[in-house]
Amino acid sequence: MPDTNNLGLLEAVMSRQRAIRTFTADDVDDSLIERVLRAATGAPSARNVQPWRFIVIRDRETKQQLGAIFDELGARLYGQGAPDRTPWEEVPVLIAVCSEYAFGEGEAATAALGASIYPAVQNLLLAAQAAGLGAVLTTRWKSREPQLRPLLGLPETMAVHAIIPLGWPDRRYGKNRRQPVGAVTYRERFGEPW
């Protein structure tokens, strides 16, 4: 029988995971980034294809250009209501999560790709949280992906799925606030209480 006692540690990390958008200027060592990426590559992958590719971005000019796209779209979406954040050129590291088009085209291929990429992103976010780092998953820039390609040196055979600002949080954050399981879970059919 499996040991379910280990769930407590996992739940503790998950209950603290939250979107961190403001960071200190302190550097994040490559060895720590590699550990976080190793956790990401341990994720399940459709047909074990492992299509994920990661670009670690430290160059200030590249981060500034990516941030300008992000900010422009944020101004359109939120106006003055956009969340406060560290400007991307000042974030220690951005990680672009990319993939090869490993499953062909069409709806089923898109679903298989997402089933591979987003578990890797979640592993990355959890590993960052466990290491004391802050991170946030961003996709706002997706409508402008063609502008990102040259900045990232991506060939047409690849897609960008997420850009994750990563660094040391500017302050200590508490647990996340989530609805109780009973408020979002049903038994057998929607509307039947858990």
C-alpha positions as a printed NumPy array, in Angstrom:
array([[  0.   ,   0.   ,   0.   ],
       [  1.365,   3.482,  -0.895],
       [  2.56 ,   5.776,   1.87 ],
       [  0.116,   8.697,   1.894],
       [  2.018,  10.474,   4.69 ],
       [  4.139,  12.242,   2.049],
       [  1.073,  14.133,   0.831],
       [  1.427,  16.608,   3.713],
       [  4.707,  17.992,   2.382],
       [  3.313,  18.242,  -1.128],
       [  0.144,  19.948,   0.121],
       [  2.27 ,  22.416,   2.112],
       [  4.159,  23.442,  -1.037],
       [  0.969,  23.614,  -3.075],
       [ -0.84 ,  25.735,  -0.493],
       [  1.95 ,  28.331,  -0.676],
       [  2.217,  28.38 ,  -4.452],
       [  0.93 ,  31.656,  -5.783],
       [  1.617,  34.13 ,  -8.541],
       [  4.663,  36.174,  -7.511],
       [  5.16 ,  39.221,  -9.706],
       [  7.557,  41.344,  -7.671],
       [ 11.138,  40.306,  -7.029],
       [ 14.358,  41.445,  -5.423],
       [ 17.34 ,  42.214,  -7.65 ],
       [ 19.253,  39.219,  -6.224],
       [ 20.59 ,  36.813,  -8.829],
       [ 19.329,  33.253,  -9.2  ],
       [ 22.213,  30.854,  -9.663],
       [ 22.284,  28.659, -12.785],
       [ 22.551,  25.521, -10.647],
       [ 19.25 ,  26.361,  -8.921],
       [ 17.595,  27.104, -12.258],
       [ 18.837,  23.747, -13.511],
       [ 17.278,  21.977, -10.504],
       [ 13.948,  23.698, -11.178],
       [ 14.156,  22.711, -14.853],
       [ 15.046,  19.134, -13.905],
       [ 11.793,  19.004, -11.938],
       [  9.947,  20.384, -14.969],
       [ 11.342,  17.675, -17.23 ],
       [ 10.131,  15.011, -14.796],
       [  6.526,  15.774, -15.76 ],
       [  4.348,  13.269, -17.596],
       [  4.222,  13.672, -21.349],
       [  1.759,  12.396, -23.939],
       [  3.315,   9.303, -25.582],
       [  6.491,  10.228, -23.65 ],
       [  7.457,  12.591, -26.48 ],
       [  8.785,  15.24 , -24.038],
       [  8.363,  18.127, -26.509],
       [  9.262,  20.853, -23.996],
       [ 12.172,  23.17 , -24.586],
       [ 13.232,  25.901, -22.158],
       [ 14.966,  29.177, -22.924],
       [ 16.576,  30.852, -19.897],
       [ 16.68 ,  34.585, -20.585],
       [ 18.993,  36.875, -18.632],
       [ 19.8  ,  39.481, -21.291],
       [ 18.331,  42.797, -20.114],
       [ 17.503,  44.05 , -23.625],
       [ 15.626,  40.847, -24.54 ],
       [ 13.72 ,  40.945, -21.254],
       [ 12.857,  44.612, -21.879],
       [ 11.535,  43.874, -25.383],
       [  9.435,  40.944, -24.148],
       [  8.173,  43.092, -21.274],
       [  7.158,  45.9  , -23.63 ],
       [  4.87 ,  43.495, -25.513],
       [  3.494,  42.185, -22.22 ],
       [  2.874,  45.722, -20.916],
       [  1.194,  46.938, -24.078],
       [ -1.285,  44.064, -23.998],
       [ -1.799,  44.547, -20.261],
       [ -2.69 ,  48.202, -20.785],
       [ -5.322,  47.143, -23.331],
       [ -6.748,  44.421, -21.107],
       [ -6.607,  46.057, -17.687],
       [ -5.949,  49.744, -18.158],
       [ -4.714,  51.037, -14.814],
       [ -5.955,  47.854, -13.076],
       [ -3.053,  45.61 , -14.096],
       [ -1.352,  43.862, -11.167],
       [  1.797,  45.498,  -9.795],
       [  4.95 ,  43.743, -10.944],
       [  8.669,  44.077, -11.344],
       [  9.477,  45.306, -14.88 ],
       [ 10.693,  42.297, -16.836],
       [ 14.099,  43.814, -17.564],
       [ 14.688,  43.885, -13.785],
       [ 13.482,  40.328, -13.119],
       [ 16.552,  38.105, -12.621],
       [ 15.416,  35.488, -15.121],
       [ 12.636,  34.799, -17.596],
       [ 12.05 ,  31.221, -18.66 ],
       [ 10.283,  30.749, -21.98 ],
       [  8.584,  27.361, -22.151],
       [  8.486,  26.292, -25.768],
       [  7.799,  23.123, -27.699],
       [  8.268,  21.449, -30.961],
       [  5.095,  20.613, -32.865],
       [  5.509,  16.977, -31.909],
       [  1.962,  15.747, -32.483],
       [  1.099,  17.167, -35.893],
       [ -1.784,  19.575, -36.43 ],
       [ -5.403,  19.776, -35.37 ],
       [ -7.403,  19.753, -32.171],
       [ -6.14 ,  16.374, -30.902],
       [ -2.527,  17.427, -31.502],
       [ -3.098,  20.69 , -29.613],
       [ -4.624,  18.787, -26.688],
       [ -1.714,  16.292, -26.582],
       [  0.787,  19.137, -26.671],
       [ -0.944,  20.946, -23.804],
       [ -1.119,  17.675, -21.85 ],
       [  2.671,  17.566, -22.066],
       [  3.633,  21.222, -21.661],
       [  1.436,  22.37 , -18.792],
       [  2.351,  19.54 , -16.404],
       [  5.987,  20.548, -16.989],
       [  5.093,  24.194, -16.257],
       [  3.322,  23.158, -13.048],
       [  6.331,  21.089, -11.961],
       [  8.55 ,  24.103, -12.637],
       [  6.294,  26.379, -10.558],
       [  6.141,  23.906,  -7.667],
       [  9.915,  23.368,  -7.71 ],
       [ 10.462,  27.133,  -7.694],
       [  8.112,  27.483,  -4.706],
       [  9.863,  24.644,  -2.848],
       [ 13.224,  26.372,  -3.45 ],
       [ 11.922,  29.653,  -2.03 ],
       [ 11.733,  31.334,  -5.434],
       [  8.797,  33.28 ,  -6.779],
       [  7.345,  32.735, -10.228],
       [  4.263,  33.462, -12.289],
       [  2.886,  31.804, -15.415],
       [  2.181,  34.352, -18.167],
       [  0.415,  33.856, -21.496],
       [ -0.925,  37.371, -22.125],
       [  1.61 ,  37.901, -24.939],
       [  0.406,  34.783, -26.877],
       [ -1.524,  36.844, -29.444],
       [  1.785,  38.491, -30.371],
       [  3.825,  35.274, -30.593],
       [  5.148,  36.131, -34.09 ],
       [  6.926,  39.141, -32.525],
       [  8.471,  36.908, -29.845],
       [  9.95 ,  34.389, -32.279],
       [ 12.901,  36.5  , -33.458],
       [ 13.618,  37.656, -29.895],
       [ 13.889,  34.017, -28.82 ],
       [ 15.511,  32.717, -32.009],
       [ 12.652,  30.256, -32.554],
       [ 12.211,  28.412, -35.827],
       [  8.714,  28.046, -37.308],
       [  8.647,  24.453, -36.087],
       [  8.327,  25.62 , -32.482],
       [  5.728,  27.367, -30.325],
       [  5.941,  29.433, -27.141],
       [  3.482,  28.385, -24.419],
       [  4.52 ,  30.304, -21.316],
       [  6.968,  32.91 , -20.144],
       [  7.768,  32.596, -16.458],
       [  9.397,  35.481, -14.585],
       [ 11.522,  33.86 , -11.852],
       [ 13.375,  35.353,  -8.925],
       [ 13.506,  35.863,  -5.184],
       [ 10.197,  37.265,  -3.871],
       [ 10.322,  40.871,  -2.698],
       [  8.669,  39.874,   0.592],
       [  7.285,  36.889,   2.438],
       [  3.946,  35.735,   1.075],
       [  1.426,  33.672,   3.01 ],
       [ -0.694,  30.779,   1.864],
       [ -2.833,  31.167,  -1.192],
       [ -6.586,  31.63 ,  -0.802],
       [ -8.602,  28.948,  -2.534],
       [-12.186,  27.771,  -2.35 ],
       [-12.771,  24.605,  -0.326],
       [-12.834,  21.365,  -2.296],
       [-16.525,  20.868,  -1.501],
       [-17.378,  24.158,  -3.215],
       [-15.873,  23.097,  -6.549],
       [-16.337,  19.304,  -6.592],
       [-19.389,  17.227,  -7.483],
       [-20.209,  13.528,  -7.26 ],
       [-21.076,  11.744, -10.497],
       [-22.859,  14.724, -12.099],
       [-22.544,  18.496, -11.967],
       [-24.588,  19.909,  -9.118],
       [-24.504,  16.744,  -6.976],
       [-22.701,  17.632,  -3.714],
       [-19.359,  16.035,  -2.971]])
